[in-house]
Amino acid sequence: MMRRTPAVPAVDGRDRGVTGEASAVVRAFAARGFAWGGDWSSLEDHQHFSVSGG
């Protein structure tokens, strides 16, 4: 039997469908070298990731 860990919400509470900085999705992409659009200085884009760093 596989043991599950508690899920971290993918939304930050402001808008449905917006990925928050603490989400498992953002952490998984960051671990693979992607930059999250929510950290971009030119324009925050919470639903996108960039392998080139944004």
PALUMFI-222552 format. One record per residue: y, x, z of N, C-alpha, C, O, CB in turn. Coordinates in steps of 0.2 Angstrom, whole numbers, plus 5000, padded with zeros to 4 digits. Each point is the difference from the previous one (the first is absolute). Glycine has a CB too. Layout:
// PALUMFI-222552
YXZYXZYXZYXZYXZ
...
***
This chain:
// PALUMFI-222552
499450045000500649965000500650045000500150055004499349865002
501150084990500650044999500549975006500149945000499750084987
500550035016500549985005500750004997500250054997499150005012
501149904992500650004997500650015005499949995006499749924987
500950135005500650015004500549954999500049974995499850155005
500649875005500549944999500550024994500250064999499849925014
500149974984500550014994500750005001500249975005499049974989
501250105003500750015001500349954994499850014995500150115010
500549844997500349954995500450044995500350055000499949875009
499750054985500350034994500749984999500450044996498549964998
501349955009500749985000500450025006499750015005499949894988
501050115006500450025006500449955003500450015005499750094989
499749835004500349955004500749974996500249945002499350115009
500849994985500649974997499849964994500349944999500350165004
499049924992499849964995499350004998499650065001501549974994
498649925003499350004999499950044994500350004995499549895010
499650154995499950044994500350075000499950044995499949864999
500750115011500350075000499650045004499949995006501249964992
498850115000499650055003500450045005500550024999498749994992
500649995016500450035005499850075001499450024998500749885008
500350154997499950075001499450015004499750054999501549974999
498649935006499450025005499349974997499550005003501349995006
499349984985499449974997499450054998500250064999500549854997
498750075004499550044998500050024993499850054998499549895010
501050024988500150014993500550064999499850054996500049835001
500850125006500450065000499750065002500150064997500949865005
498750085004499650065002499550034996499950064999500349895012
499450004986499550024995500350044994499750054998499649855006
501250074993500350034994500350075002500050054996500349844999
500150115011500350065002499550065001500150064999500849875007
498550054997499550055001499750034993499750055000500049895010
500550034985499850024993500550034996500050014994499149905006
501550105004500650034996500549964997500450024997498850075001
500749845003500549964997500649995005499950005006499249944987
501550055004500649985003500149925000499849974995500750145003
499649865008500149935000500749984998500550035002498749965007
500949964987500749984998500449985006500750004999498849964990
500350025016500449985006500450065003500549995004498749924998
500650154996500350065003500450034994500450055002498749975005
501049954988500450034994500750005002500249945003499050034988
501250085008500750005002500549964994500549985002499350135005
500049894987500449974995499949935000500549974999499450134994
499649875008499949935000499349985004499550034998501149964991
499449985016499449985004499649954996500349954997500350075014
498849994988499549964996499450005003499550034999501150004990
499349925016499550005004499349984997499550025003501349955005
499250014986499349984997499850064995499549994997500849895004
500050184999499850054995499950065004500250025005500449934986
499050095005499850075003500150054994499949984994499349985014
500950104993500150054995499750065001500050035006501149924991
498550084998499650065001500550065000499950055002499049904993
501750045001500550055000500550005005500450055000499449944988
500149975017500550005006500649955000500350005004499350124997
500549854993500549955000500750034998500549974999498949965009
***
